[in-house]
Amino acid sequence: MGNENAFKMLVETYQHKIYNIAYNLVFDTGIAEDITQEVFVSVFKSILTFNEKSSIDTWLYRITINKCYDYLRAKERRKKLGFINNVFFPFEDDANPLPATNHNPESQLVHKENTSYLIIAINSLPLNQKTVFILAHIEELPQKEIAEIMSLSIKAIESLLQRAKINLRKKLSTIYDRRNKAS
């Protein structure tokens, strides 16, 4: 009974964080929910092997990222096999942009459009840059913890963050240039 309560507390404590990381990596609410559930199934099955070399947070984040990577790799394989579907439904997997806080319809539209561009740009980053960027800037984790989660050095995390920012600037600049030329 005590183990069940401890596991229930673990789920209650971390499920929102795990879901947020998964969602920010896969940009799909249903898949993020599935991954969150898979993470806790994995934890339940392997909790006895947790060796406490890292914190429980780091261990859970690492499992979450691995599950997301597995999903994204499988999605990439499906995409290569089903490229015709992508021609007809190119934005099927894009996340819904966040609502604007301003009630002015024009500014809401601009905010929604800008958010869409940012999501598309983040989603187009190489997977390791995307992961580091999300953990640092969306989840607001310290670089030391990100390094532990990803089994990389702090220098490697700093480098990935720098490259992610440079790539995002380039991608967003290209998107805005195209948008401005079209108007």
Contacts in CASP RR format, 6 or more apart in sequence:
PFRMAT RR
TARGET T0000
AUTHOR 0000-0000-0000
METHOD contacts of the structure
MODEL  1
MGNENAFKMLVETYQHKIYNIAYNLVFDTGIAEDITQEVFVSVFKSILTF
NEKSSIDTWLYRITINKCYDYLRAKERRKKLGFINNVFFPFEDDANPLPA
TNHNPESQLVHKENTSYLIIAINSLPLNQKTVFILAHIEELPQKEIAEIM
SLSIKAIESLLQRAKINLRKKLSTIYDRRNKAS
7 43 0 8 1.000
7 44 0 8 1.000
7 47 0 8 1.000
10 40 0 8 1.000
10 43 0 8 1.000
10 56 0 8 1.000
11 40 0 8 1.000
14 57 0 8 1.000
14 60 0 8 1.000
15 36 0 8 1.000
15 40 0 8 1.000
17 57 0 8 1.000
17 60 0 8 1.000
17 139 0 8 1.000
18 35 0 8 1.000
18 36 0 8 1.000
18 39 0 8 1.000
18 40 0 8 1.000
18 60 0 8 1.000
18 61 0 8 1.000
18 64 0 8 1.000
19 32 0 8 1.000
19 33 0 8 1.000
19 36 0 8 1.000
20 138 0 8 1.000
20 139 0 8 1.000
21 61 0 8 1.000
21 64 0 8 1.000
21 65 0 8 1.000
21 68 0 8 1.000
21 134 0 8 1.000
21 135 0 8 1.000
21 139 0 8 1.000
22 31 0 8 1.000
22 32 0 8 1.000
22 35 0 8 1.000
22 36 0 8 1.000
22 39 0 8 1.000
22 64 0 8 1.000
22 67 0 8 1.000
22 68 0 8 1.000
23 29 0 8 1.000
23 32 0 8 1.000
23 95 0 8 1.000
24 134 0 8 1.000
24 138 0 8 1.000
24 139 0 8 1.000
25 65 0 8 1.000
25 68 0 8 1.000
25 72 0 8 1.000
25 130 0 8 1.000
25 131 0 8 1.000
25 134 0 8 1.000
26 32 0 8 1.000
26 35 0 8 1.000
26 68 0 8 1.000
26 71 0 8 1.000
26 72 0 8 1.000
27 93 0 8 1.000
27 94 0 8 1.000
27 95 0 8 1.000
27 119 0 8 1.000
27 123 0 8 1.000
28 93 0 8 1.000
28 95 0 8 1.000
31 71 0 8 1.000
35 64 0 8 1.000
35 67 0 8 1.000
35 68 0 8 1.000
35 71 0 8 1.000
36 64 0 8 1.000
38 67 0 8 1.000
39 60 0 8 1.000
39 63 0 8 1.000
39 64 0 8 1.000
39 67 0 8 1.000
42 63 0 8 1.000
42 67 0 8 1.000
43 60 0 8 1.000
43 63 0 8 1.000
50 56 0 8 1.000
50 59 0 8 1.000
54 62 0 8 1.000
54 148 0 8 1.000
55 148 0 8 1.000
57 145 0 8 1.000
58 145 0 8 1.000
58 148 0 8 1.000
58 149 0 8 1.000
61 135 0 8 1.000
61 141 0 8 1.000
61 145 0 8 1.000
61 149 0 8 1.000
62 149 0 8 1.000
62 150 0 8 1.000
62 151 0 8 1.000
65 131 0 8 1.000
65 149 0 8 1.000
65 150 0 8 1.000
68 131 0 8 1.000
69 127 0 8 1.000
72 127 0 8 1.000
75 93 0 8 1.000
79 86 0 8 1.000
85 92 0 8 1.000
94 116 0 8 1.000
94 119 0 8 1.000
94 120 0 8 1.000
94 123 0 8 1.000
95 119 0 8 1.000
97 111 0 8 1.000
97 112 0 8 1.000
97 113 0 8 1.000
97 115 0 8 1.000
97 116 0 8 1.000
97 119 0 8 1.000
98 111 0 8 1.000
98 112 0 8 1.000
98 115 0 8 1.000
99 108 0 8 1.000
99 111 0 8 1.000
99 112 0 8 1.000
100 107 0 8 1.000
100 108 0 8 1.000
100 109 0 8 1.000
100 110 0 8 1.000
100 111 0 8 1.000
100 112 0 8 1.000
101 111 0 8 1.000
102 108 0 8 1.000
102 111 0 8 1.000
117 172 0 8 1.000
117 175 0 8 1.000
117 176 0 8 1.000
117 179 0 8 1.000
118 172 0 8 1.000
120 171 0 8 1.000
120 175 0 8 1.000
121 168 0 8 1.000
121 171 0 8 1.000
121 172 0 8 1.000
121 175 0 8 1.000
122 130 0 8 1.000
122 133 0 8 1.000
122 134 0 8 1.000
122 168 0 8 1.000
123 130 0 8 1.000
124 171 0 8 1.000
125 133 0 8 1.000
125 164 0 8 1.000
125 167 0 8 1.000
125 168 0 8 1.000
125 171 0 8 1.000
126 167 0 8 1.000
128 150 0 8 1.000
128 160 0 8 1.000
129 160 0 8 1.000
129 161 0 8 1.000
129 163 0 8 1.000
129 164 0 8 1.000
129 167 0 8 1.000
130 164 0 8 1.000
131 150 0 8 1.000
132 146 0 8 1.000
132 150 0 8 1.000
132 157 0 8 1.000
132 160 0 8 1.000
132 161 0 8 1.000
132 164 0 8 1.000
133 160 0 8 1.000
133 161 0 8 1.000
133 164 0 8 1.000
133 165 0 8 1.000
133 168 0 8 1.000
135 141 0 8 1.000
135 145 0 8 1.000
135 146 0 8 1.000
135 149 0 8 1.000
136 143 0 8 1.000
136 146 0 8 1.000
136 157 0 8 1.000
136 161 0 8 1.000
141 149 0 8 1.000
143 154 0 8 1.000
143 157 0 8 1.000
143 158 0 8 1.000
143 161 0 8 1.000
144 154 0 8 1.000
146 152 0 8 1.000
146 157 0 8 1.000
147 153 0 8 1.000
147 154 0 8 1.000
147 156 0 8 1.000
147 157 0 8 1.000
150 157 0 8 1.000
152 160 0 8 1.000
END
